[in-house]
């Protein structure tokens, strides 16, 4: 019933459980690809390299995080692809059902009544966490299954029973997901320690410490041994992944103030969203259970210790980061807390008929106290969603029932029916708070029924059908091909387009290093390349021969140099009509762009560049330098070492504040007041759209209407402050861009860079390179001041209520944790640089540099407009504008490297072969992401590889004709398989010996 009424509300609205962000960008396409692997292993094996995972990646270690260790996903092998949208959702509900079964099995070990176990299971199964991840990250339901099973097997060992079940569950947990394994290991260790001391204090420990440790070591060793086949390859990959570099807890010592303000309301509801992965949403009976156990502190001493630690831990970012593999302060550890909450719930339900008057006073008092606390921290105002109020009413009904149930003289059946009905109503209300289209905007982010597979099939409007069927090449798409909230999308993986863009939690650190070294603005830990910021040379270096672009971009947007539209036999641009998918398609056709300068997958370089020389170059020149020679980590004897030459040209510019919207004159204030008082526009005033100065007649007419016949001293001071801010900013940027600031209204002031001699930079790619970036976040005190300033400018009273509301809004906003967006815009290109805030749990990194590719254009670009959003100001150590030309030298370099590509190149999943014939020693250069799994043979002899061009497989080749063979084997897989096989034999032998001994 709970599932039908909660998830059913979403289905009745024509929505699915596929999220429009990570659901369609990662989870669904990965499941589709996994089904393909299971049903057609000969086409793409799991234990192999895949060229459809960005530049190429290990299929096993990339998918291990998502699908490989999830036993439920193997059911898709039995489904037709046309039913996979249904299958995706069915597996979510199946996992949810199994969550309940797992907890029900765990609870059987304790002396709880059937009613308490049932209610405990319901409150464990239907929590804010399960509703949230069911909609957004389905495989995150797995630890909700594994944790009760781990605790069950640990409990068996503590009670002197066998250890092999713990070994099996440990192996399953490790293989399901390495991240879950870490989190659940900490949770299991805490459970073990707490239960050990609890049982020892109650004199119920059935095994001595030495025997206990022996069994635990055997269980953990056995579990690790059984899982090594996946564990070793995964760990080796993670040690060289992009995620190895991060700030502990995102650099936070405390959360922003709004986190603490919103926390009380999130205890029993979803609070209108998720911040730092706080998904509490307790049922009313669980909340009362926590109060009850804390009220009887000594009786439930060890349980209460855990509860208190959790209460403190949720307030400290470092606590969350410790459970999140020492990375971001994501409170995913709360999934462990749900077991504690459910355990307290079972205690409370069994004690319901035995509650004392003092118990009832505590339950009623703290319930009302929570509501009062929410009222106080929200500024003496219940600033919560309407649905949250409905939730509190249901919880109030639970409290009233608990208080009055003794006086109602109910029969046992009536008592059970009322209690179970109220609990289910509470859980249904909580679920609707997440899933109903009428209660939350979040449900509108779920894809509409029937769209996922259709969009995946026609993602590029079928333009991929126009790609060549032979030869190896890569593709990309323009940054604005789709506007999406995620850092990338993995649907191109399904279309076999060899797209360089990818979006996975496990990404090659080598690729990330390359992307960062050239200042790729699109870099993110989950998507290290993005769409390469449309940089011409970077696309060509990585072998991008074809690019998908929106049809409407051909005339409006700049495109990478040399990428020209593919045409029909009649000489017309080939446009693939839009394949309409409601809510997803971009409502324009698609064109294919082709480059004749893209480099082959494997080629040779006659010159090498030292890493030291490479690092001395600017990010833009580093990119160009890789056409002059291969960057080697170890100098290769016999190969000429060259000194890279700078190819970019400095572009002179001046910087000036665009003060059009800055209220730095009385005329502007008059216009502002009329606009904001009546809602009219400049047009209604018979003024041109961007009028900033009035005529004497207009001034005489507007002054009385705006109350500015005699401006107040406060207004004059604000106008003067704005004038000073404009002047100071212009002075600071006199010798080059150094800062963007906000006016006294808190609005960032746009800045315009004027290019000197712009005619000289037609047919070039322009770059704006920023270093030493720092920025100024806003604060509550600033927001209060800004609100007062706006009142003065608008001529409206600044009442106490207005001030109080601003203070309330300041408490609710993430002012101290926000990131920002810096936009640079030319006549035919707009580029956004996004610094994520500390609230981002996946890709947050403080960015100190940024390189904007302003595009290649044949137009006259006179100015560059800079706009800042979400913060008060931003500052730079240096800001250089440079241009790159693509003339004869560029053509000669790329043609030469193309000619030096391997002849008879053949590329398969795990192997690359070809021949080369050079008169001198060369550097074998590839755009294959470096991995120790790639092994090189030259003429049948093994040759050591090294990193070239900061991220790729390379090696030294002697002069002459050679047969090249690169073979990939997943690092650690063979060793892991041998250890796992041995572990299976040993554990099987042990179980056989136990069986044989008991038979005797």
N, C-alpha and C positions, 0 to 999 in steps of 0.2 A: 504494500500500500504506500509506504514512504517513497519508494522508487517511482511508483506510478504517478503519484501526485507532485513530486518534485521534478524529476527528469522529464516526466510526461508533459509538464507545463512548457518546457522548452521545445519538445517535439511538436506539441500542438501549435506552437508559433511558427512552425516550419523551419526551425533551426536544428542544428546538429551539435554534437559534442566536439566538433573540429574547430579549434580556435583560429581566428583570422590572423594571428601573429605566429607563434611557434607551432601551432597545430598544423596549419597548411604549409608553413615554411620549412618545418623539420619533421615532426612526428608522422604525419600522414604520408608524405612522399618516401620517407625511409621505410615505412611499413610496406608500401607498394613495391619498393625495390627489394625488400627482404622476401616478399612473396615470390618475386621473380627468381631470386637466388634459390629458394627452396624448390620451386617447381621446374626451373630450368638451370640446374647447376653447371651444365656444360657451357652456357653462354657467359655467366659471370659467377665464379666460385666465391664462397665465403672466405676461403683461405688463400686470398690472392690480392694482387694490386688492382685497383680500379682507376681508369683514366677519367671516370666521370665524377670523381670526388675532387672538385677543384682542379689543381694542376696534376692531381694524382695522389692517391693515398692508399694505405692498407685497409682493405675492406673490413677485415675482422676487427682490428683495434678501433676503427672509426665507429663501427656499428655496435661494438660491445657495450658502449655507454647507453645505447637505446634499446636494442631488440634482441641481441644474441643470447643474453642470459635470462630473458623473460620467457618462461615456459609457455605462457598463454599465447605468445605471438606465433608459435609454430602451428597453431590451429589455422592460420591463414593459408597454409599449404593446401587445405581441404576446400577452400572457397574459390569461386570464380572471381576474377578481377572485377567484374561488373558489380559485385556485391561487397566490395571492400569498404565502401563508406559505411554500410551496415555493419560489417565485421569489425571495423575500428571501434564503433560505439558498443557493439555487443561485448567485445573484450573488456571494455571499461566496466560495464555492469557485471561481467563475470568476475573480474578482479575484486570489485566491491563486495560481491557475495562471498568470495573467498576470504576477504578481510574479516567478515563476521564469523565465518567458520573457524578461522585461526584463533580469534579471541575466545570463542566458545570453547574450543579445545583447551586453551590455556586456563580458562576459569574453572574447569572441571577439577583441577588439582586442589582447589580450596573448598572450604566448607560453607559455600554460599547456597542459598535457596535457588530453585529453578527460576523464580520470578526475578531475583536480583541478577542472576546470570544473564537472563534474557534482556533486561533493561540495560545492564552493563554492556552487553554486546551491541545493542542498538545505538547506545551513546558513543561507543567506540567506532562503529561503522559509519555513522552519519554525523560527521563533524565538519567544521568549516574547512579543515585541511582536505578531507576526502572530496567534498563538493568542489573545492577550488582546483585541486590537481586533476580531478575527473574531467573538468572543463578545459584545462590548460596543458597539463603534463601527465598523461595517463600512466606512464610507467612509474611515476612517483607513488602510486598506490602499492607497489611491491613491498617497500619496507614496512607498511602497515600489516602485511601478511607475515613477513619474516620475523619481525620483532616478537610477537607473541610466541612464535614457534621457538625462537632462540631462548626466550625466558622459560618456556615449558621444558626444553631439554636441559637447561641449566638447573632448573628446579629438581629434575630427576637425578642429576649428578649430586646435588646437595643432599638429597634424600637417600644416597647410597645406591642408586640404580645405575644402569649401564650408561656408558659415555658415547657409544657409537652413533646414537641419534643426533647428539650435539655435533659430531664430526660431519654428518651428512648435511645438516641444516647450515653449518658454517660454510661448507663447500658450495651449497646452493646460493647462499648470500653473496659470497665472493664472486661467483661466476655471474650473478645477476647484474651486478654493477659495482665497480670499484669504489665509487663515491658512497653508495649505500653501505658497503662493507665497512668503510671507515666510520661512518656515523653510527651504524648498528654495533660496531665493536665497542665504541665508547659507551653506548647505552647498555650493552650487555655486561660490560665490566662494572658499571654502576649498579646494575641489578644484582650481579653476583656478590659484590661487596656488601650491599645493604641486606640482601637476604641471608648471607652468611652470618652477619652479626645479629640479625633478627632471630634466626633459628638457634644460634648459639645462646642468645639471651633467654630464649624460651625453652632451652634444653631439648630441642627437637632436631639437632644436627645429627645425622646418621652416619657420618663419615669423619675420620680424623683429618687434620690439615694436610698431613703428608700424602695420604691416599687421595684426598681431594685434588691437590696440586698435580699429582701423577695423572689422574683421570682427565683433568683439564688440559694438561700438556698433550696427552695422547689425542684428545678430541680436537684441539686446535691444530696440532700438527697434521692429524689425519685430514681435517677439513682443508687446510692450506694445500696439502699434498694432492688431494683430489682435484683442486681447482687450479693448480699451477699451469695447466694447459692454456688457460685464459689469463691468469694473473700475471705471469712473467711477460708475455708480449704486451699486455696493457701497461704494466709498470714501466717497461722500457720505452714505450711510446710516450707516456706521460712525463717521463724525465726530460724529454726533448720536445715538449709541446709549448704552445704559446702561453698556457696558463701557469707556467712555472714562475712567472714574474707578476707579482701583485703586491699591493699594500695590505698589511694585516688589518682587518676590520675597516678597510677603505680609509685608513688613517684616522678613524674616529675613536675618541675616548668616551664620549657620550653621544647619544642620539640627539637629533634636533628636537627642539622643544615641542613641536607639534606631535611628535611620536608619543611623548608621554601624555599629552593632552588627549589624544585619540585612543590611547590604550584602554582606559576603563570601559568605553563603549564597545571596544572590540572583544571584550571578555565574553560577552554573550551574543554578539551579532557580528556581521562581517564589517560593520563600521563604514560601509560605503566603498571599501577597497582594501587592498593589501599593501602594507608598507613594511619593508624589511622582512617580508615573508611572515608577518605575524598573522597566523590563521588559528585563532582560538575558537570563537563561536560556540562556547559550551552550552549544553542543554541546561535548563533550570535545575533539574534534579542533580546534575553533576556539580553545579555551583553550590547547591545546598549540601552536597556530599563533602565538598572541600571545607565548607564552614563547619560541618559536623566533626570531621576528623581533626581539624585544628582546635576546635572547642575541647575535644578529648585528647589533648596533646600527648599525655603520658601513655595512654592506652594504645595509641597508634604512633608511637614515638618515631620509629624509623621511616614510616610513610610520610610523616609530617616534616622530617628533616629534608626529604627529597622535595616536598612541596615548597618549603622555604627557599631551598637552593634555586629552584625554578623561578620563584617569584623575584629573587634577586637577579638571577641570570638574564631574565627577559629585559632588565633595565640596562644591561651592560653590553655594548657592541662586541667587546673582546670575548665574552662568553659565547655568543653566537658564532663568531669567527672561529673559535677553537673547535666547535662541532662541525664547522663548514670547511674542513681541511685547511685551517689556518688562513683562509682567504677573506671573502667579504662577510659582513655581519648579517648573514641570512639566517633567520630564525626557523630554519627547517627542522631543527632539533625538536620543535614542538610536536612533531609526529610521534616522538617517543613519549612526550608528556600525555598524549591521549590515553595511553595505557594506564598511567597513574590516575588520571581523571576517572576512567572507567572503573578502576579498582576501588577508588573512594566512593563511586556511585553505588557499587554493589554492597559496600559496608553500610552505607546510609539506608538503602532500600530494606536491608534486613533489620535495621534498627528503627524503622518508621513507627512501628507499633509500640516502641519502648521509649519514645522521646519524652523527656522531662519538660516541665514548664520553662526551666532555664534554657534548655535546648531550643525550644520554640521561640523564646525571646531573642536568642542569638541569631537564629535563622531569619526571623522577621526584621530584626534591627539591622543586620548587615546587608540584607536585600535592599531595604530602603536606603541604607547608607551608600550603597553602590549608585543608586539613582541620584542621590544627593551629590555624590562626588562628580558624576557626569555633568550635573547641572552647574556645579561650581567651576570645574576646569574649563567648561565651555563659556565662561564669562557670565554665569548666573542666567543661563538661557539654554533650553534643551535643543541645541542646534544639531539635531540628528535627523536621519531619514524617517519618513512616515512609516515605512515598513518596520524599522527598528522599534518604533512605538508599539506596533502590533505584537512584535516579539516580546516586549516587556509585559504587555498585558497577558499573554499566555503564561509567561513565567510567574506573573503575579497570581494567576489562577492556580499554578502548581504550589506556590507558597501558601495560599489560602487553604487548599486541599490538605496540605501537610499539617497545617495548624488545626484545622477543624475535623480531620478524619476520625479522631477519637470520639468527638461529640456526635458524629453522624450515625454511630452504631451500625456501620455497614457490615454486611456479610462478607466473608472472604472473597466470594466471587465478585461482589460489587466493588470491594476495595481494589482488587486486581484490575477490574475493568476500568474503573475511574483513573487509577494511577497509570496504567498502560496507555489509556486513551489520551491523557494529558501529555505524557512523555512523547507519544507519537505526534500529537498535534504540535508540540514544541519543536520537534525535529523537522516536521514538514514545513513549519513556518521558517525555520532557519534555512532549510534547503531552498525554499522559494525566494528567500533573500538573495541567493546566489543565482538561481536558475530562471526565475520568472521574468519575462520580458516587461512586465508591468511594475516591477519593483527595483530593478537595477539596470543601469546602462551596460553593465558588463555582459549580460546575456545577448545584447545586440552585436557583440563582437564574435559570436558563434556563427559559422558559415550557414548559409541556407541549404536546405535539403537538396541533394542532387547536383550541387555545384562543384564539389571538390574534385571528383574524377574528370568532369568536363573541363574544368580550368586546367588541370594537370595535363590533359591531352592536348589542349589548344593554347597553351601558355604563350607560345610565340605566333599565334594565329596560323599555325601549320607552316610557318616560314622555314622550319627546320627541314621540311621536305625538299626544299630547294638547295640544300647543301650537297656537296659531292658525296658519293657513296664509297669512294676509294681514297686511300691516302690518309695520313695522320695530320690533323690540324686542330687548333683550339678555337673556341668562340667566346664572345663576350656580349654584353648588351649595354646600352647607354644608361647612365645613372637615373634618368627620369623615365625609363621605359615603363616601370611601375612605381607608384609611390606607396611605400609600405613602411610599417612601424618597425619591423624586424631588421636586423643588420644584413640580412640576405634571404635567399630562398633556394631550396634544394630541388625544386621541381625540374630544372634543366637536367639534373642527373637522370631522370626517367626518360628523357628524350634523346639520350646518347649524343649530345651536342658537344661534349668535352668543354663545357663552360669553365672558365677560370674562377668564376665566383663560386663560393661555397659557404655553408653556414652550419657548422658542427661544433659541439662542445670540445671535441678533441681535434686540434689543428696542429700542423707541423710547425715547430718552433723555427725551423730553417726558413720556411716561407714567411713567417712573421718577421724574422730578422731582415730578410730582403726588403719586405714592404716598408718596414720602419727606416731602414738605411737610406731609402730614396725619398722618404717623407710622404709616402702615400697617404693622402688625407682620408681615404676610406678605411684605413686599418682599424680593426677591432679584434679582440682575442678570439671571438667566435667566428669571425669572418675576416681573416688577415689581408685579403686582397680586395674584397668588395668588387666594384666594377673598375678598379684601377684609376678612379677619378678621371677616366677618359684620357689618360696620358698616352700620347702617340708612341713614343719609344718603348715605354713599359709594355704596352700591348704587343708591339712587334717583337720585343725580346722574348716574350713568353709564348710566341708562336700563334698569336690571335690573328687568324686569317679572315675570319668572318665576324661581323658584329650585327646584332639585331637592334634596330632603331624604330621608334614610332614614325609613322608616315608624316605626321605633322611636324616633325623635328627637322626635316630636310631644309626648309626655308627659314625657320625661326631660330634654330640652335646651331652653335658651332659644333663641328664634328672633328675627330682626330684626323690629323693630316694624312692624306693618301688613302683614306677609307672612303671609297666611292660606291654609289648604289649599283647593285646588280640590275641589269636591264634585260628586257625581253628581246626576242629576235628582231623585233621592229624598232629597237633602239629606245624604247620607253622604259622609265623606271618601273621595275616589277614591284607592285604593291599587293601584299597579301591581305585580303579584306579582314576586318575585325570579326573574330569569332565571339559573339556576344555571350557573356556569362554574367547573370544578374549580380551586381554588387562587387564584381571582381575585375572584369575586363576594362581595358583603358580607353575603349570607345574610339579607337583609331586603328588604322591598318598598320602593318609591319613591313619594313623594307630591310633587305639584307645589304650590308656594306661589306666590301671586300678590299683587303690590303694586298699589295704586291710586294710589301717590304717585310712581311712576317718571317721570322727566322725558323729554321727547322728544329725539330725536337733535339737532335744531336748534330753537332758540327764541330769543327776544329778551329782554334785560334792560334795564329802564328806568334802572338805576343802575350805576355802575362803582365799583370799589374799587381804590385804588392799591396797587401791589406793596408799598410801604413799610408801609402800614396793615395789609395782610394778614400780613406777616412779623412784626408785633408781637403777633399773636394766638398762642394756644397751638395745637398741632396739632388738637385736638378742635374748638376754635372756628373754625379756618380752614375746616374741613369745613362747618360750619353757615353760615359767612359767605358761601359761594358761593350760598346761597339768597337772600341779601339783595342781592347785586349781582355783576356779573362782574368778576373780577380782571383788569385790563388792564396790559400792559407799557408801553404808551405812552398817556398820557391823551388821551381822545377829546373834542375840542371839541364843545360842545353837548349832551353827555350828562352828566346830573347825577352828581356825585361824592359818594358817601355814606361815612360813617364806620361801619365794621362794629361791631355791638354784640356783647358777650359773651353767649352763651346757656347755657353750661355752668354748673353750680352746684358749688361746692366742698363736699365731703363730709368731715365730721370723723370721725376714726378714732383708735384707739390700737393700738399694736403690742406684741406680747408673744411671747416664745419659747415654743413648745410643747415642753416638756422631758420629755414622756412617755417618749421613747426614750433620753433622755440619762441616763447612769449618774452621777447626782449625789447618790446616797444609798446607804447600805449595803444597804437593802432591795432596791433595784433591782439591785444587784450580785448579791445572793443569787439573785434570780429569773433573772437573766442566766446565772449559772453553772449552775444546774440545767437551764435550757433548752439551753445549748450543750454541757453534759457528756453529757446522756442523749438529747437530741433531743426531749424531751417538750415540751409546751406548757403554758401557764398553766392550761388546762382540766384537764390531767392532775394538776395540783397542787391541784385544787379551788379555783381562783382565777378571778375574772372576767377576761375577755380582756385588759383594759388595767389590770390591777392595778399600782400603783406603790408602794403602802405596805402593809406586812404588819402583822398583829396580833401581839401579844406571843407568843401560842401558836405562830403560824406562824413567827415569827422564831426561837423556841426550837427548833423542829423543823428548820428549814432551816440554821441556823448550823453544826451539826456536819457535815451532809451536803455543805456547800459549803466547808468549811475556813475559815469566817469567824468562828470563835469569838474569834480574836485577829487581826484584820486587820493586814496588813503596813503598814509606814510608806509604802512605795511606793504601795500601793493607796489609802491615806488621802490621799496627795498628789494622786493622779489624780482622786479624787472631789472634792477641794477645787478643783482646776483647773477641772473641769466646772462646779462651782457658780459660780466666778468668771466663766467664759465666759458662762454664762446671765445672770448679773447685769450684766456689762459690756455684753452685747448689748442687754439691756432698757434699760439706761441710755442707750446710744447712740441707741436708737429712741424715747426718751421724748417727744420733740417732733415725731415723724414718722419714717417709715421711712428709714433711712440705710444699714443693713448687714444681711447674713445671714452667719453664720460657722459653722464646724464645731467639733464637740467634740474631745476628745483622742483619740477613736477615728477621727478623720478623717471622721465622718459629718456632713454639713450639718444644722444644727438647723432644723427647720421653724419658720416664723413665722406667727402668726395676727394678721390685722388685724380689729379689732372695730369695726363701723360704729356710730356714735352716732346714735340716733333712726332706725333702719333702716326704720321704717314710712313715713317721709317719702320713701323712694326706691323704693317700688313703682311699676311702670309707668314706669320710667326705664331708660336705657342707661347702665351704669356703666363708667367708664374708670379704669385705673390708669396714670398717666403718670410714667415714670422718666427722669431726665436725669443726665448726668455719670457714666455707668456705668464702673466699673473692677472688675477681679476678680483673685483670687489663685489662680494655678495651683499644683498640687502639685509636689513634687520628690522625688528619690530619698531624700534625707536625711529628709524628712518621712515617707515611706512606711516607712522603717526604724524611725523613732520610733513611728509608729502601730502597726506590727506588734508592737513591744515592749509598748506600752500594752495591746493586745488580749490579749497573753499574761498580763499581770498581772491584767486583769479576769476572764479565764476561768480563772485559777489553773493554767495549764499552763506547763511549762518553756519558756523561750525559748532553744532550743538553737542551737549554732553553725550547724547545717545549716539551721534555720529562718531565721536571719539571712542566710545565704548565698543561700537561695532568694528571700528578699525583695529582696536586692540584684540577683539575676538578673532577677526580674520587673520591677524598676525600670528596668533597662537595656533591657528589651524593650518597655516601654510608652511611649506618646507623651505623657508627663506635661507636658512644657514646651510642647507644641503643641496641647493639647486645647482644645476649646471647652466650652460648658456649655449646660444647659437650665434655665430658670427657669419654674416652673409656678405659675400663679395659678388657684385653684379656688373657686367659689362653690357654692351648693346645686344649681344647674342648669347650670353651665358650667365647663369646664376649658380653659385656654389655655396653650399652651407658647410660650416665646420661646427660640429656638435661636441662640446665637452659634457660628457654625462655627469650627472650629479652623484653624490654618494648613496642615493637611494637605489641606484642601479646595481643589481646583485650579480650580473653576468660579465659586463664589459667595462666597468669603471676603471679608468686609469687616468691619473693626472697628466694632461697633455701640455708640455712646455714648448712644443714647436708645432707649426702647421705650414704646409705647402699647398696653396690653392692653385690648381690648374685652371686658369681662366680661359683656356681653350685656344685652338688654332682657328684663325679667321682671316678672311680676305677683306673684311670690312674695316672702316676707319674707327678705331676704338679710342675716343678722346678721354673718357673718364671711367673711373671705377668707383662704384658706390658701395660703401661699407655700412652695414646696419647690425646693431647689437640687440639681443633680446634676452630677457630673464635675469639680468644682473645690472648693477649700477655703473660698472666701468671695467675696462680691460687695458692692460699695459704690455708693451713689447720692448725687448732689449734692442732688437733690430727688425727692420721691415724692408726687405729688398724686393724690387720689382725687376724681373729678368725676362728675356725673350730667347727662344730657341728657334733657329732656322732649320728648314728641311730642304736643302738644296742639293747640289751635285755631290758634295762630300758625303752627305747622309745617304744618298742613293748608292754611291760607290761602296760605302761600308756595308750596307745591308746586302747588296748584290754579291759582294765578295764572300760574306759569311754564308749566304744561301748556296753559293757554288761549293763551299767547303763543307756542306752538309753530307751526312753519310749517304753513300750510294746504295741502291737496292734496300732502302730502309723498310723494315718490317716490324710492326708494333703489335704485340699481343698482350694479354693481361699481365703476364709475369715475365715477359721477355722483349728485348729490343735488339735487333741485329742489323748489320749493314757492313759496308766496306768503305775504306778511305785510302787515299794514295797521296802522300805529301812528300815533298823533297827535303823537308827539314823537320826537326822535332816540333811538336805542336801540343797544345792543351786540348784534350778532349772535353768539350763543353756541352752541357745539356741544360734543359729547363725541367729536369726531373727533380722534385724535392729530395734533398739529401736524406738518406736513411742507410744505416748499416746493413739493411736487408738487401741492398743492391750490390751484386757481385759482378765484377768485370773480368772478362776473358778476352785477351788479345791474341789471335792466332792460336787459341786453345790453351794459352798460359794465363794463370791468374795474375792480375795486376791490381795493386792497391788503388783505391779511390780516395779522393779528398773533396772537401767543400770548395766549389768554385762559385764566383759571383755571389758570395755571401750566403747562398742557400741551396745550391744544386750539386748534383753528382758530377764529378769531373775526374780527370786523371791525365798523366803524362803519356804521350805517344811518341815513339821514336819515328824517324823518317822512314818512308817506304810504304808499301801496300800492306794493309792489315785488314783482317776480318774481326769485327767488333761484336761482342756478345755481352749484353747486360741481362742478368737473371735476378729475379727478386724472390726472396724467401723471407717470410715473416720472422723477424728477430725473436728468438726465444721460444718459438713454437715447437721445434723439435725437442729441445731440452724439456720444455714444459710437458709435452705429450709423454715423454719417457717417464718423468717423475709421476705424472698422473697415473699412467699405466701401472707403475710399480706400487703406487698407493692403493689402487683398486685391488691389486693382487694381495697386498698385505692385509687390507681391511677385509676383503673377502675371505682370506685364510683365517683371520681372527674370528669372524662371524661363523665360519664353518666349524672351527674348533669349539666355539661356545655351544653351537647346536649339538655337535657330537658329544660333548661332555655332559650336557643336560640329558641327552638320550640315555647315556649310561647311568 
